[in-house]
Amino acid sequence: MSRQGESEDPRRRLLIQLLAAGAISGASASAMAQLFGGRPTKLAAGRSIYRLDGTVTVDGKPASVSTNIGGRATIETGRNSEVVYAVGESAFILRGNSKVTLETAQPDSTLLTGLRLLSGKLLSVFAARKPMQLKAATATIGIRGTGVYMEADPEQTYFCTCYGVADVQANGDPESQETIAATHHDKPLYIVQGQPAGRNIRPAPFINHTDQELQLVEAIVGREPPFVFPKADYSGPRRGY
């Protein structure tokens, strides 16, 4: 897992370079539209994928924008790849070299009960009404109506409660647990393993996700995040990488 905030999306790297060079100013809206596409809207009925780049598979089969993603699907991305998609009232950005399996109570349902991030990086937003459980190698997290960002590898999990409430538990250590009530990325965490009891959760920096990406995934399920920023800048980063 990268702790340096390294971006795999070439468009994002280009945008960061333009920002650093001062090339984006009053024309930021049109420049960002050229890099990322137009203002996002709710996905049409029957569609699951808003955008994909590079190599993406769903249940082991190559995906396209017309691929339907069911409630128990496994989605995987290759290097320098990314997919933006929705299932029911939940929406996601899965970054490169990542793999996630969705979970539902019923095989044919799109009402998610949770997910397992097997590897990589995932930004997620969920409807406020239903609790869910997110799992990774080192962490189990109960959420209630949140936007969250996770990075998972075998040794540690990075987790940011972007907004909402999350109950964070280190796997194998019942003394390492914490409840986060966040409004705007208030307390990112690393959840590790192998440390003494009660010491497997530690503070982390804000890395690798943006307010505009949250705006994007909320938009494709017909919602808005609970914070306000200029609506022209849907896809540009608000924070450093």
C-alpha positions in Angstrom: 0.0 0.0 0.0 1.3 3.4 -0.9 1.5 5.9 2.0 2.7 8.7 -0.2 -0.6 9.4 -1.8 0.6 8.2 -5.2 -2.1 8.4 -7.8 -2.5 5.8 -10.5 -4.9 7.7 -12.8 -2.9 9.5 -15.5 -5.6 12.2 -15.8 -5.2 12.9 -12.1 -1.5 13.1 -12.4 -1.8 15.5 -15.3 -4.3 17.7 -13.4 -1.9 17.8 -10.4 0.9 18.8 -12.7 -1.2 21.6 -14.2 -2.2 22.8 -10.7 1.4 22.8 -9.6 2.4 24.8 -12.7 -0.4 27.3 -12.2 -1.9 26.4 -15.5 -5.5 26.1 -14.1 -7.1 29.3 -12.9 -10.2 31.0 -14.1 -10.6 28.4 -16.8 -10.6 25.6 -14.3 -14.1 24.3 -15.1 -13.5 23.8 -18.8 -10.0 22.4 -18.2 -11.4 19.9 -15.7 -14.2 19.0 -18.1 -11.7 18.2 -20.8 -9.7 16.0 -18.5 -12.5 14.2 -16.7 -15.7 14.6 -18.8 -18.9 16.6 -18.1 -20.8 17.2 -15.0 -21.9 13.8 -13.6 -25.6 12.8 -13.4 -27.6 9.9 -12.1 -27.0 6.6 -14.0 -29.8 5.6 -16.3 -32.0 2.7 -15.2 -30.3 -0.6 -16.0 -26.8 0.8 -16.1 -24.1 0.0 -13.5 -20.9 1.5 -14.8 -20.5 5.2 -15.2 -16.9 5.1 -16.5 -14.0 2.6 -16.8 -10.4 3.0 -17.9 -7.9 0.2 -18.5 -8.5 -3.4 -17.6 -11.7 -4.2 -15.5 -13.3 -7.5 -14.9 -16.7 -8.4 -13.3 -16.9 -12.0 -12.0 -13.8 -12.8 -14.0 -15.1 -11.5 -17.3 -13.9 -8.4 -19.2 -16.2 -5.4 -18.4 -17.5 -2.6 -20.6 -19.8 0.4 -19.8 -22.8 -1.9 -20.6 -21.8 -4.6 -18.1 -24.4 -5.1 -15.3 -22.9 -5.4 -11.8 -25.0 -7.6 -9.4 -25.1 -7.4 -5.7 -22.7 -10.3 -5.1 -20.2 -9.4 -7.9 -16.5 -9.5 -7.7 -14.9 -6.5 -9.4 -11.2 -6.4 -10.2 -9.0 -3.8 -11.9 -5.6 -4.1 -13.5 -2.6 -1.7 -13.3 -3.4 1.9 -14.2 -7.1 1.1 -14.4 -10.2 2.4 -12.7 -13.9 1.9 -12.7 -16.7 4.1 -11.4 -19.9 2.1 -10.8 -23.1 1.8 -8.8 -25.1 -1.1 -7.3 -28.5 -0.2 -5.9 -28.1 3.0 -3.8 -24.4 2.5 -3.3 -21.6 3.9 -5.6 -17.9 3.3 -5.9 -14.6 4.2 -7.4 -12.3 1.2 -7.6 -8.7 2.1 -8.4 -6.0 0.2 -10.1 -4.7 -3.2 -8.9 -7.8 -3.6 -6.7 -10.3 -6.4 -6.0 -13.6 -6.2 -4.1 -16.5 -8.6 -3.5 -19.9 -7.2 -2.8 -22.3 -8.8 -0.3 -26.1 -9.1 -0.1 -28.5 -11.0 2.0 -30.2 -12.5 -1.1 -28.4 -13.8 -4.2 -30.5 -11.7 -6.7 -30.6 -8.5 -4.6 -28.9 -5.1 -5.2 -29.4 -4.1 -1.5 -25.9 -4.4 -0.2 -25.2 -5.6 3.3 -21.5 -5.0 3.0 -18.3 -5.7 1.0 -14.9 -7.3 1.3 -11.9 -5.3 -0.1 -9.5 -8.0 -0.9 -6.8 -5.7 -2.1 -6.3 -2.1 -3.4 -8.2 1.1 -3.0 -11.9 1.8 -2.9 -14.0 5.0 -2.5 -17.6 4.2 -1.5 -20.9 6.0 -0.7 -23.9 4.4 0.8 -27.5 5.4 1.5 -28.2 6.6 5.0 -30.9 4.1 6.0 -29.1 0.8 6.1 -26.1 -0.4 8.2 -23.4 -2.3 6.4 -20.2 -4.2 7.2 -16.9 -3.5 5.4 -14.1 -6.1 5.7 -10.4 -6.2 4.9 -7.5 -8.4 6.0 -6.9 -6.4 9.2 -10.2 -4.6 9.9 -13.9 -5.0 10.2 -16.0 -1.8 10.0 -19.6 -1.3 10.6 -21.1 1.8 8.9 -24.3 3.7 8.9 -25.0 6.0 6.0 -21.4 7.1 5.1 -18.9 8.0 2.5 -15.7 6.1 3.1 -12.3 5.5 1.6 -10.3 2.3 2.1 -6.9 0.9 1.1 -6.3 -2.7 1.9 -3.2 -5.0 1.9 -2.3 -8.0 4.1 -0.5 -6.0 6.8 -2.8 -3.0 7.2 -5.9 -1.1 6.2 -6.2 2.6 5.6 -9.7 3.9 6.4 -11.2 7.4 6.2 -14.7 8.1 7.3 -15.4 11.0 4.9 -18.8 11.6 6.5 -21.1 9.6 8.7 -20.5 7.1 11.5 -18.2 4.1 11.5 -17.4 1.5 14.1 -13.8 0.4 13.4 -12.5 -2.9 14.8 -9.0 -4.4 14.4 -9.4 -8.1 13.4 -8.1 -10.4 16.2 -7.8 -7.6 18.8 -11.1 -6.8 20.5 -9.4 -4.1 22.5 -8.6 -2.1 19.4 -11.9 -0.5 18.4 -13.1 3.0 17.8 -16.3 4.8 16.8 -15.8 7.7 14.4 -18.5 10.3 13.7 -17.2 12.4 10.9 -18.5 15.4 8.9 -15.5 15.9 6.6 -12.6 13.5 6.8 -12.2 14.2 10.5 -10.1 11.2 11.6 -8.4 8.8 9.1 -6.9 5.7 10.6 -4.5 2.8 9.9 -5.7 -0.5 11.2 -2.7 -2.9 11.6 -2.0 -6.3 13.1 0.7 -7.8 15.3 0.8 -5.0 17.9 0.0 -5.3 21.6 -3.6 -5.5 22.5 -5.4 -2.1 22.2 -2.6 -0.7 19.9 -3.7 -1.9 16.4 -5.5 1.3 15.5 -3.5 4.5 14.9 -4.0 7.9 13.4 -3.3 8.4 9.6 -3.0 11.3 7.2 -5.6 12.2 4.6 -4.5 10.6 1.3 -5.6 9.5 -2.2 -9.2 10.7 -2.4 -11.0 14.0 -3.0 -14.2 15.8 -2.3 -14.9 16.0 -6.0 -14.7 12.2 -6.3 -17.3 11.9 -3.5 -19.4 14.4 -5.4 -19.1 12.2 -8.5 -20.1 8.9 -6.9 -23.0 10.5 -4.9 -24.2 12.1 -8.2 -24.5 8.9 -10.1 -27.0 7.6 -7.5 -28.9 10.9 -7.4 -27.5 12.3 -4.1 -25.1 15.0 -3.0 -22.5 14.8 -0.2 -23.2 16.7 3.0 -20.7 19.5 2.3 -20.6 22.4 -0.2 -17.9 23.5 -2.7 -18.0 25.1 -6.1 -20.2 22.9 -8.4 -18.0 23.5 -11.5 -15.1 21.6 -10.0 -16.6 18.1 -9.8 -13.4 16.1 -10.5 -10.5 18.3 -9.4 -8.6 17.5 -6.2 -9.3 19.6 -3.1 -6.5 18.2 -1.1 -2.9 17.3 -1.9 -1.7 13.8 -2.8 
